Amino acid sequence: MTLISFADMEDKFTKEVLEQEASWHPDAELSTFSMAAGYAMGHGYKQGKAYMFAMDLMDKGLVFDD
């Protein structure tokens, strides 16, 4: 499996997940940080790198560990 870059994955995550927030169940309590890590793992990254991806997005203010 060829891994995509963090920059490409950030673009895809923003479009495929964060921009779809309006469609999330209104009572759901979702951690966007966990969603980002899971997204990265779904794209072939191991847990440590997936965590780094989520931390990078958190540093940019895109995701939160709610």
mmJSON file of the N, C-alpha and C atoms, coordinates in Angstrom:
{"data_MODEL":{"atom_site":{
"group_PDB":["ATOM","ATOM","ATOM","ATOM","ATOM","ATOM","ATOM","ATOM","ATOM","ATOM","ATOM","ATOM","ATOM","ATOM","ATOM","ATOM","ATOM","ATOM","ATOM","ATOM","ATOM","ATOM","ATOM","ATOM","ATOM","ATOM","ATOM","ATOM","ATOM","ATOM","ATOM","ATOM","ATOM","ATOM","ATOM","ATOM","ATOM","ATOM","ATOM","ATOM","ATOM","ATOM","ATOM","ATOM","ATOM","ATOM","ATOM","ATOM","ATOM","ATOM","ATOM","ATOM","ATOM","ATOM","ATOM","ATOM","ATOM","ATOM","ATOM","ATOM","ATOM","ATOM","ATOM","ATOM","ATOM","ATOM","ATOM","ATOM","ATOM","ATOM","ATOM","ATOM","ATOM","ATOM","ATOM","ATOM","ATOM","ATOM","ATOM","ATOM","ATOM","ATOM","ATOM","ATOM","ATOM","ATOM","ATOM","ATOM","ATOM","ATOM","ATOM","ATOM","ATOM","ATOM","ATOM","ATOM","ATOM","ATOM","ATOM","ATOM","ATOM","ATOM","ATOM","ATOM","ATOM","ATOM","ATOM","ATOM","ATOM","ATOM","ATOM","ATOM","ATOM","ATOM","ATOM","ATOM","ATOM","ATOM","ATOM","ATOM","ATOM","ATOM","ATOM","ATOM","ATOM","ATOM","ATOM","ATOM","ATOM","ATOM","ATOM","ATOM","ATOM","ATOM","ATOM","ATOM","ATOM","ATOM","ATOM","ATOM","ATOM","ATOM","ATOM","ATOM","ATOM","ATOM","ATOM","ATOM","ATOM","ATOM","ATOM","ATOM","ATOM","ATOM","ATOM","ATOM","ATOM","ATOM","ATOM","ATOM","ATOM","ATOM","ATOM","ATOM","ATOM","ATOM","ATOM","ATOM","ATOM","ATOM","ATOM","ATOM","ATOM","ATOM","ATOM","ATOM","ATOM","ATOM","ATOM","ATOM","ATOM","ATOM","ATOM","ATOM","ATOM","ATOM","ATOM","ATOM","ATOM","ATOM","ATOM","ATOM","ATOM","ATOM","ATOM","ATOM","ATOM","ATOM"],
"id":[1,2,3,4,5,6,7,8,9,10,11,12,13,14,15,16,17,18,19,20,21,22,23,24,25,26,27,28,29,30,31,32,33,34,35,36,37,38,39,40,41,42,43,44,45,46,47,48,49,50,51,52,53,54,55,56,57,58,59,60,61,62,63,64,65,66,67,68,69,70,71,72,73,74,75,76,77,78,79,80,81,82,83,84,85,86,87,88,89,90,91,92,93,94,95,96,97,98,99,100,101,102,103,104,105,106,107,108,109,110,111,112,113,114,115,116,117,118,119,120,121,122,123,124,125,126,127,128,129,130,131,132,133,134,135,136,137,138,139,140,141,142,143,144,145,146,147,148,149,150,151,152,153,154,155,156,157,158,159,160,161,162,163,164,165,166,167,168,169,170,171,172,173,174,175,176,177,178,179,180,181,182,183,184,185,186,187,188,189,190,191,192,193,194,195,196,197,198],
"type_symbol":["N","C","C","N","C","C","N","C","C","N","C","C","N","C","C","N","C","C","N","C","C","N","C","C","N","C","C","N","C","C","N","C","C","N","C","C","N","C","C","N","C","C","N","C","C","N","C","C","N","C","C","N","C","C","N","C","C","N","C","C","N","C","C","N","C","C","N","C","C","N","C","C","N","C","C","N","C","C","N","C","C","N","C","C","N","C","C","N","C","C","N","C","C","N","C","C","N","C","C","N","C","C","N","C","C","N","C","C","N","C","C","N","C","C","N","C","C","N","C","C","N","C","C","N","C","C","N","C","C","N","C","C","N","C","C","N","C","C","N","C","C","N","C","C","N","C","C","N","C","C","N","C","C","N","C","C","N","C","C","N","C","C","N","C","C","N","C","C","N","C","C","N","C","C","N","C","C","N","C","C","N","C","C","N","C","C","N","C","C","N","C","C","N","C","C","N","C","C"],
"label_atom_id":["N","CA","C","N","CA","C","N","CA","C","N","CA","C","N","CA","C","N","CA","C","N","CA","C","N","CA","C","N","CA","C","N","CA","C","N","CA","C","N","CA","C","N","CA","C","N","CA","C","N","CA","C","N","CA","C","N","CA","C","N","CA","C","N","CA","C","N","CA","C","N","CA","C","N","CA","C","N","CA","C","N","CA","C","N","CA","C","N","CA","C","N","CA","C","N","CA","C","N","CA","C","N","CA","C","N","CA","C","N","CA","C","N","CA","C","N","CA","C","N","CA","C","N","CA","C","N","CA","C","N","CA","C","N","CA","C","N","CA","C","N","CA","C","N","CA","C","N","CA","C","N","CA","C","N","CA","C","N","CA","C","N","CA","C","N","CA","C","N","CA","C","N","CA","C","N","CA","C","N","CA","C","N","CA","C","N","CA","C","N","CA","C","N","CA","C","N","CA","C","N","CA","C","N","CA","C","N","CA","C","N","CA","C","N","CA","C","N","CA","C","N","CA","C","N","CA","C","N","CA","C"],
"label_alt_id":[null,null,null,null,null,null,null,null,null,null,null,null,null,null,null,null,null,null,null,null,null,null,null,null,null,null,null,null,null,null,null,null,null,null,null,null,null,null,null,null,null,null,null,null,null,null,null,null,null,null,null,null,null,null,null,null,null,null,null,null,null,null,null,null,null,null,null,null,null,null,null,null,null,null,null,null,null,null,null,null,null,null,null,null,null,null,null,null,null,null,null,null,null,null,null,null,null,null,null,null,null,null,null,null,null,null,null,null,null,null,null,null,null,null,null,null,null,null,null,null,null,null,null,null,null,null,null,null,null,null,null,null,null,null,null,null,null,null,null,null,null,null,null,null,null,null,null,null,null,null,null,null,null,null,null,null,null,null,null,null,null,null,null,null,null,null,null,null,null,null,null,null,null,null,null,null,null,null,null,null,null,null,null,null,null,null,null,null,null,null,null,null,null,null,null,null,null,null],
"label_comp_id":["MET","MET","MET","THR","THR","THR","LEU","LEU","LEU","ILE","ILE","ILE","SER","SER","SER","PHE","PHE","PHE","ALA","ALA","ALA","ASP","ASP","ASP","MET","MET","MET","GLU","GLU","GLU","ASP","ASP","ASP","LYS","LYS","LYS","PHE","PHE","PHE","THR","THR","THR","LYS","LYS","LYS","GLU","GLU","GLU","VAL","VAL","VAL","LEU","LEU","LEU","GLU","GLU","GLU","GLN","GLN","GLN","GLU","GLU","GLU","ALA","ALA","ALA","SER","SER","SER","TRP","TRP","TRP","HIS","HIS","HIS","PRO","PRO","PRO","ASP","ASP","ASP","ALA","ALA","ALA","GLU","GLU","GLU","LEU","LEU","LEU","SER","SER","SER","THR","THR","THR","PHE","PHE","PHE","SER","SER","SER","MET","MET","MET","ALA","ALA","ALA","ALA","ALA","ALA","GLY","GLY","GLY","TYR","TYR","TYR","ALA","ALA","ALA","MET","MET","MET","GLY","GLY","GLY","HIS","HIS","HIS","GLY","GLY","GLY","TYR","TYR","TYR","LYS","LYS","LYS","GLN","GLN","GLN","GLY","GLY","GLY","LYS","LYS","LYS","ALA","ALA","ALA","TYR","TYR","TYR","MET","MET","MET","PHE","PHE","PHE","ALA","ALA","ALA","MET","MET","MET","ASP","ASP","ASP","LEU","LEU","LEU","MET","MET","MET","ASP","ASP","ASP","LYS","LYS","LYS","GLY","GLY","GLY","LEU","LEU","LEU","VAL","VAL","VAL","PHE","PHE","PHE","ASP","ASP","ASP","ASP","ASP","ASP"],
"label_asym_id":["A","A","A","A","A","A","A","A","A","A","A","A","A","A","A","A","A","A","A","A","A","A","A","A","A","A","A","A","A","A","A","A","A","A","A","A","A","A","A","A","A","A","A","A","A","A","A","A","A","A","A","A","A","A","A","A","A","A","A","A","A","A","A","A","A","A","A","A","A","A","A","A","A","A","A","A","A","A","A","A","A","A","A","A","A","A","A","A","A","A","A","A","A","A","A","A","A","A","A","A","A","A","A","A","A","A","A","A","A","A","A","A","A","A","A","A","A","A","A","A","A","A","A","A","A","A","A","A","A","A","A","A","A","A","A","A","A","A","A","A","A","A","A","A","A","A","A","A","A","A","A","A","A","A","A","A","A","A","A","A","A","A","A","A","A","A","A","A","A","A","A","A","A","A","A","A","A","A","A","A","A","A","A","A","A","A","A","A","A","A","A","A","A","A","A","A","A","A"],
"label_entity_id":["1","1","1","1","1","1","1","1","1","1","1","1","1","1","1","1","1","1","1","1","1","1","1","1","1","1","1","1","1","1","1","1","1","1","1","1","1","1","1","1","1","1","1","1","1","1","1","1","1","1","1","1","1","1","1","1","1","1","1","1","1","1","1","1","1","1","1","1","1","1","1","1","1","1","1","1","1","1","1","1","1","1","1","1","1","1","1","1","1","1","1","1","1","1","1","1","1","1","1","1","1","1","1","1","1","1","1","1","1","1","1","1","1","1","1","1","1","1","1","1","1","1","1","1","1","1","1","1","1","1","1","1","1","1","1","1","1","1","1","1","1","1","1","1","1","1","1","1","1","1","1","1","1","1","1","1","1","1","1","1","1","1","1","1","1","1","1","1","1","1","1","1","1","1","1","1","1","1","1","1","1","1","1","1","1","1","1","1","1","1","1","1","1","1","1","1","1","1"],
"label_seq_id":[1,1,1,2,2,2,3,3,3,4,4,4,5,5,5,6,6,6,7,7,7,8,8,8,9,9,9,10,10,10,11,11,11,12,12,12,13,13,13,14,14,14,15,15,15,16,16,16,17,17,17,18,18,18,19,19,19,20,20,20,21,21,21,22,22,22,23,23,23,24,24,24,25,25,25,26,26,26,27,27,27,28,28,28,29,29,29,30,30,30,31,31,31,32,32,32,33,33,33,34,34,34,35,35,35,36,36,36,37,37,37,38,38,38,39,39,39,40,40,40,41,41,41,42,42,42,43,43,43,44,44,44,45,45,45,46,46,46,47,47,47,48,48,48,49,49,49,50,50,50,51,51,51,52,52,52,53,53,53,54,54,54,55,55,55,56,56,56,57,57,57,58,58,58,59,59,59,60,60,60,61,61,61,62,62,62,63,63,63,64,64,64,65,65,65,66,66,66],
"pdbx_PDB_ins_code":[null,null,null,null,null,null,null,null,null,null,null,null,null,null,null,null,null,null,null,null,null,null,null,null,null,null,null,null,null,null,null,null,null,null,null,null,null,null,null,null,null,null,null,null,null,null,null,null,null,null,null,null,null,null,null,null,null,null,null,null,null,null,null,null,null,null,null,null,null,null,null,null,null,null,null,null,null,null,null,null,null,null,null,null,null,null,null,null,null,null,null,null,null,null,null,null,null,null,null,null,null,null,null,null,null,null,null,null,null,null,null,null,null,null,null,null,null,null,null,null,null,null,null,null,null,null,null,null,null,null,null,null,null,null,null,null,null,null,null,null,null,null,null,null,null,null,null,null,null,null,null,null,null,null,null,null,null,null,null,null,null,null,null,null,null,null,null,null,null,null,null,null,null,null,null,null,null,null,null,null,null,null,null,null,null,null,null,null,null,null,null,null,null,null,null,null,null,null],
"Cartn_x":[0.846,0.0,0.891,0.612,1.343,0.656,1.436,0.882,0.817,-0.262,-0.353,0.31,0.735,1.42,0.447,1.008,0.173,-0.598,0.035,-0.633,-1.833,-1.645,-2.762,-3.856,-3.43,-4.412,-5.162,-4.479,-5.159,-6.24,-5.914,-6.917,-8.108,-7.834,-8.91,-9.741,-9.083,-9.793,-10.694,-10.181,-10.981,-12.223,-12.058,-13.185,-14.151,-13.605,-14.439,-15.05,-14.456,-14.945,-15.37,-14.437,-14.741,-15.801,-15.782,-16.772,-18.152,-18.238,-19.515,-20.141,-19.612,-20.071,-21.575,-22.157,-23.602,-24.415,-23.844,-24.581,-24.391,-23.559,-23.353,-24.59,-24.846,-25.988,-25.84,-26.884,-26.764,-26.422,-26.763,-26.474,-25.148,-24.458,-23.206,-22.109,-21.349,-20.193,-18.966,-18.459,-17.369,-16.061,-14.991,-13.662,-13.075,-12.928,-12.364,-10.903,-10.238,-8.868,-8.836,-9.733,-9.806,-10.208,-11.077,-11.492,-10.291,-9.447,-8.268,-7.292,-7.067,-6.162,-6.72,-8.0,-8.631,-8.592,-8.759,-8.702,-7.317,-6.28,-4.905,-4.641,-5.13,-4.943,-5.675,-6.818,-7.564,-6.85,-5.913,-5.115,-3.746,-3.615,-2.418,-1.345,-1.533,-0.519,-0.646,0.493,0.498,0.088,-0.221,-0.794,0.042,1.346,2.201,2.146,2.233,2.166,0.765,-0.253,-1.631,-1.825,-1.256,-1.316,-0.591,0.554,1.296,0.464,-0.261,-1.13,-2.2,-2.833,-3.879,-3.3,-2.114,-1.468,-1.153,-0.721,-0.434,-1.694,-2.814,-4.068,-4.532,-4.27,-4.642,-3.808,-2.53,-1.663,-2.139,-2.748,-3.285,-4.684,-5.27,-6.598,-7.733,-7.444,-8.478,-9.279,-8.659,-9.344,-9.147,-10.03,-9.999,-10.253,-9.678,-9.884,-10.974,-12.213,-13.361,-13.805],
"Cartn_y":[-1.179,0.0,1.242,2.164,3.422,4.424,4.988,5.963,7.333,8.054,9.416,10.34,11.499,12.444,13.022,13.533,14.177,15.345,16.107,17.262,16.812,15.761,15.248,14.673,13.979,13.387,14.484,15.567,16.682,17.27,17.449,17.958,17.013,15.711,14.732,14.669,14.681,14.614,15.831,16.991,18.218,18.128,17.687,17.608,16.47,15.306,14.124,14.021,14.688,14.544,15.884,16.806,18.048,18.898,18.949,19.744,19.091,17.861,17.144,17.217,18.062,18.128,18.347,19.073,19.337,18.039,16.998,15.738,14.797,15.163,14.329,14.377,13.327,13.271,14.385,15.191,16.35,16.016,14.823,14.445,13.708,13.498,12.75,13.586,12.949,13.597,12.953,13.607,13.041,13.778,13.038,13.612,13.685,14.879,15.003,14.568,14.646,14.152,12.648,11.913,10.463,10.134,10.948,10.743,10.902,11.899,12.131,10.961,10.48,9.339,8.095,7.855,6.716,6.84,8.048,8.297,7.932,8.365,8.072,6.565,5.898,4.445,3.749,4.274,3.726,3.903,4.849,5.071,4.392,3.456,2.625,3.045,4.15,4.573,3.758,3.43,2.729,3.71,3.192,3.985,5.222,5.081,6.218,7.339,7.009,8.022,8.622,7.806,8.304,9.329,9.037,9.967,11.265,11.146,12.345,13.186,12.533,13.254,14.019,13.344,13.999,15.153,14.973,16.046,17.241,16.968,18.037,18.849,18.157,18.856,19.624,19.073,19.762,21.038,20.955,22.139,23.236,22.839,23.805,24.287,23.725,24.123,23.516,22.458,21.837,20.777,20.102,19.065,19.312,18.722,18.901,17.563,17.375,16.153,16.444,16.426,16.784,15.616],
"Cartn_z":[0.0,0.0,0.0,-0.865,-0.918,-0.001,0.914,1.85,1.193,1.453,0.948,1.963,1.514,2.39,3.413,4.507,5.518,4.906,4.018,3.407,2.576,1.77,0.966,1.864,2.924,3.832,4.581,4.932,5.6,4.7,3.422,2.471,2.373,2.234,2.119,3.396,4.563,5.841,6.006,5.64,5.751,4.884,3.64,2.708,3.055,3.38,3.577,4.976,5.96,7.33,7.919,8.055,8.767,8.072,6.747,6.021,6.022,6.507,6.567,7.958,8.836,10.218,10.33,9.407,9.45,9.353,8.775,8.63,9.827,10.78,11.962,12.842,13.558,14.467,15.51,15.737,16.621,18.075,18.539,19.922,20.07,18.967,19.018,19.676,20.518,21.128,20.501,19.474,18.699,18.966,19.075,19.197,17.792,17.271,15.935,15.927,17.088,17.198,16.927,17.573,17.369,15.936,15.376,13.991,13.055,13.319,12.481,12.586,13.802,13.984,13.291,13.441,12.782,11.274,10.774,9.333,8.801,9.531,9.111,9.147,10.173,10.257,9.116,8.74,7.616,6.292,6.251,5.046,5.138,6.096,6.147,7.129,7.827,8.789,10.07,10.663,11.949,13.044,14.219,15.303,15.646,15.758,16.122,15.111,13.838,12.779,12.694,12.927,12.911,14.027,15.192,16.318,15.963,15.291,14.867,13.901,13.0,12.062,12.83,13.78,14.572,15.395,15.954,16.728,15.834,14.607,13.654,13.368,13.169,12.913,14.149,15.34,16.572,16.73,16.416,16.479,15.535,14.429,13.452,13.82,14.879,15.322,14.518,13.768,12.933,13.67,14.642,15.401,16.893,17.684,19.127,19.795,20.959,21.732,22.747,22.287,23.118,23.957],
"occupancy":[1.0,1.0,1.0,1.0,1.0,1.0,1.0,1.0,1.0,1.0,1.0,1.0,1.0,1.0,1.0,1.0,1.0,1.0,1.0,1.0,1.0,1.0,1.0,1.0,1.0,1.0,1.0,1.0,1.0,1.0,1.0,1.0,1.0,1.0,1.0,1.0,1.0,1.0,1.0,1.0,1.0,1.0,1.0,1.0,1.0,1.0,1.0,1.0,1.0,1.0,1.0,1.0,1.0,1.0,1.0,1.0,1.0,1.0,1.0,1.0,1.0,1.0,1.0,1.0,1.0,1.0,1.0,1.0,1.0,1.0,1.0,1.0,1.0,1.0,1.0,1.0,1.0,1.0,1.0,1.0,1.0,1.0,1.0,1.0,1.0,1.0,1.0,1.0,1.0,1.0,1.0,1.0,1.0,1.0,1.0,1.0,1.0,1.0,1.0,1.0,1.0,1.0,1.0,1.0,1.0,1.0,1.0,1.0,1.0,1.0,1.0,1.0,1.0,1.0,1.0,1.0,1.0,1.0,1.0,1.0,1.0,1.0,1.0,1.0,1.0,1.0,1.0,1.0,1.0,1.0,1.0,1.0,1.0,1.0,1.0,1.0,1.0,1.0,1.0,1.0,1.0,1.0,1.0,1.0,1.0,1.0,1.0,1.0,1.0,1.0,1.0,1.0,1.0,1.0,1.0,1.0,1.0,1.0,1.0,1.0,1.0,1.0,1.0,1.0,1.0,1.0,1.0,1.0,1.0,1.0,1.0,1.0,1.0,1.0,1.0,1.0,1.0,1.0,1.0,1.0,1.0,1.0,1.0,1.0,1.0,1.0,1.0,1.0,1.0,1.0,1.0,1.0,1.0,1.0,1.0,1.0,1.0,1.0],
"B_iso_or_equiv":[0.0,0.0,0.0,0.0,0.0,0.0,0.0,0.0,0.0,0.0,0.0,0.0,0.0,0.0,0.0,0.0,0.0,0.0,0.0,0.0,0.0,0.0,0.0,0.0,0.0,0.0,0.0,0.0,0.0,0.0,0.0,0.0,0.0,0.0,0.0,0.0,0.0,0.0,0.0,0.0,0.0,0.0,0.0,0.0,0.0,0.0,0.0,0.0,0.0,0.0,0.0,0.0,0.0,0.0,0.0,0.0,0.0,0.0,0.0,0.0,0.0,0.0,0.0,0.0,0.0,0.0,0.0,0.0,0.0,0.0,0.0,0.0,0.0,0.0,0.0,0.0,0.0,0.0,0.0,0.0,0.0,0.0,0.0,0.0,0.0,0.0,0.0,0.0,0.0,0.0,0.0,0.0,0.0,0.0,0.0,0.0,0.0,0.0,0.0,0.0,0.0,0.0,0.0,0.0,0.0,0.0,0.0,0.0,0.0,0.0,0.0,0.0,0.0,0.0,0.0,0.0,0.0,0.0,0.0,0.0,0.0,0.0,0.0,0.0,0.0,0.0,0.0,0.0,0.0,0.0,0.0,0.0,0.0,0.0,0.0,0.0,0.0,0.0,0.0,0.0,0.0,0.0,0.0,0.0,0.0,0.0,0.0,0.0,0.0,0.0,0.0,0.0,0.0,0.0,0.0,0.0,0.0,0.0,0.0,0.0,0.0,0.0,0.0,0.0,0.0,0.0,0.0,0.0,0.0,0.0,0.0,0.0,0.0,0.0,0.0,0.0,0.0,0.0,0.0,0.0,0.0,0.0,0.0,0.0,0.0,0.0,0.0,0.0,0.0,0.0,0.0,0.0,0.0,0.0,0.0,0.0,0.0,0.0],
"pdbx_formal_charge":[null,null,null,null,null,null,null,null,null,null,null,null,null,null,null,null,null,null,null,null,null,null,null,null,null,null,null,null,null,null,null,null,null,null,null,null,null,null,null,null,null,null,null,null,null,null,null,null,null,null,null,null,null,null,null,null,null,null,null,null,null,null,null,null,null,null,null,null,null,null,null,null,null,null,null,null,null,null,null,null,null,null,null,null,null,null,null,null,null,null,null,null,null,null,null,null,null,null,null,null,null,null,null,null,null,null,null,null,null,null,null,null,null,null,null,null,null,null,null,null,null,null,null,null,null,null,null,null,null,null,null,null,null,null,null,null,null,null,null,null,null,null,null,null,null,null,null,null,null,null,null,null,null,null,null,null,null,null,null,null,null,null,null,null,null,null,null,null,null,null,null,null,null,null,null,null,null,null,null,null,null,null,null,null,null,null,null,null,null,null,null,null,null,null,null,null,null,null],
"auth_seq_id":[1,1,1,2,2,2,3,3,3,4,4,4,5,5,5,6,6,6,7,7,7,8,8,8,9,9,9,10,10,10,11,11,11,12,12,12,13,13,13,14,14,14,15,15,15,16,16,16,17,17,17,18,18,18,19,19,19,20,20,20,21,21,21,22,22,22,23,23,23,24,24,24,25,25,25,26,26,26,27,27,27,28,28,28,29,29,29,30,30,30,31,31,31,32,32,32,33,33,33,34,34,34,35,35,35,36,36,36,37,37,37,38,38,38,39,39,39,40,40,40,41,41,41,42,42,42,43,43,43,44,44,44,45,45,45,46,46,46,47,47,47,48,48,48,49,49,49,50,50,50,51,51,51,52,52,52,53,53,53,54,54,54,55,55,55,56,56,56,57,57,57,58,58,58,59,59,59,60,60,60,61,61,61,62,62,62,63,63,63,64,64,64,65,65,65,66,66,66],
"auth_comp_id":["MET","MET","MET","THR","THR","THR","LEU","LEU","LEU","ILE","ILE","ILE","SER","SER","SER","PHE","PHE","PHE","ALA","ALA","ALA","ASP","ASP","ASP","MET","MET","MET","GLU","GLU","GLU","ASP","ASP","ASP","LYS","LYS","LYS","PHE","PHE","PHE","THR","THR","THR","LYS","LYS","LYS","GLU","GLU","GLU","VAL","VAL","VAL","LEU","LEU","LEU","GLU","GLU","GLU","GLN","GLN","GLN","GLU","GLU","GLU","ALA","ALA","ALA","SER","SER","SER","TRP","TRP","TRP","HIS","HIS","HIS","PRO","PRO","PRO","ASP","ASP","ASP","ALA","ALA","ALA","GLU","GLU","GLU","LEU","LEU","LEU","SER","SER","SER","THR","THR","THR","PHE","PHE","PHE","SER","SER","SER","MET","MET","MET","ALA","ALA","ALA","ALA","ALA","ALA","GLY","GLY","GLY","TYR","TYR","TYR","ALA","ALA","ALA","MET","MET","MET","GLY","GLY","GLY","HIS","HIS","HIS","GLY","GLY","GLY","TYR","TYR","TYR","LYS","LYS","LYS","GLN","GLN","GLN","GLY","GLY","GLY","LYS","LYS","LYS","ALA","ALA","ALA","TYR","TYR","TYR","MET","MET","MET","PHE","PHE","PHE","ALA","ALA","ALA","MET","MET","MET","ASP","ASP","ASP","LEU","LEU","LEU","MET","MET","MET","ASP","ASP","ASP","LYS","LYS","LYS","GLY","GLY","GLY","LEU","LEU","LEU","VAL","VAL","VAL","PHE","PHE","PHE","ASP","ASP","ASP","ASP","ASP","ASP"],
"auth_asym_id":["A","A","A","A","A","A","A","A","A","A","A","A","A","A","A","A","A","A","A","A","A","A","A","A","A","A","A","A","A","A","A","A","A","A","A","A","A","A","A","A","A","A","A","A","A","A","A","A","A","A","A","A","A","A","A","A","A","A","A","A","A","A","A","A","A","A","A","A","A","A","A","A","A","A","A","A","A","A","A","A","A","A","A","A","A","A","A","A","A","A","A","A","A","A","A","A","A","A","A","A","A","A","A","A","A","A","A","A","A","A","A","A","A","A","A","A","A","A","A","A","A","A","A","A","A","A","A","A","A","A","A","A","A","A","A","A","A","A","A","A","A","A","A","A","A","A","A","A","A","A","A","A","A","A","A","A","A","A","A","A","A","A","A","A","A","A","A","A","A","A","A","A","A","A","A","A","A","A","A","A","A","A","A","A","A","A","A","A","A","A","A","A","A","A","A","A","A","A"],
"auth_atom_id":["N","CA","C","N","CA","C","N","CA","C","N","CA","C","N","CA","C","N","CA","C","N","CA","C","N","CA","C","N","CA","C","N","CA","C","N","CA","C","N","CA","C","N","CA","C","N","CA","C","N","CA","C","N","CA","C","N","CA","C","N","CA","C","N","CA","C","N","CA","C","N","CA","C","N","CA","C","N","CA","C","N","CA","C","N","CA","C","N","CA","C","N","CA","C","N","CA","C","N","CA","C","N","CA","C","N","CA","C","N","CA","C","N","CA","C","N","CA","C","N","CA","C","N","CA","C","N","CA","C","N","CA","C","N","CA","C","N","CA","C","N","CA","C","N","CA","C","N","CA","C","N","CA","C","N","CA","C","N","CA","C","N","CA","C","N","CA","C","N","CA","C","N","CA","C","N","CA","C","N","CA","C","N","CA","C","N","CA","C","N","CA","C","N","CA","C","N","CA","C","N","CA","C","N","CA","C","N","CA","C","N","CA","C","N","CA","C","N","CA","C","N","CA","C","N","CA","C","N","CA","C"],
"pdbx_PDB_model_num":[1,1,1,1,1,1,1,1,1,1,1,1,1,1,1,1,1,1,1,1,1,1,1,1,1,1,1,1,1,1,1,1,1,1,1,1,1,1,1,1,1,1,1,1,1,1,1,1,1,1,1,1,1,1,1,1,1,1,1,1,1,1,1,1,1,1,1,1,1,1,1,1,1,1,1,1,1,1,1,1,1,1,1,1,1,1,1,1,1,1,1,1,1,1,1,1,1,1,1,1,1,1,1,1,1,1,1,1,1,1,1,1,1,1,1,1,1,1,1,1,1,1,1,1,1,1,1,1,1,1,1,1,1,1,1,1,1,1,1,1,1,1,1,1,1,1,1,1,1,1,1,1,1,1,1,1,1,1,1,1,1,1,1,1,1,1,1,1,1,1,1,1,1,1,1,1,1,1,1,1,1,1,1,1,1,1,1,1,1,1,1,1,1,1,1,1,1,1]
}}}
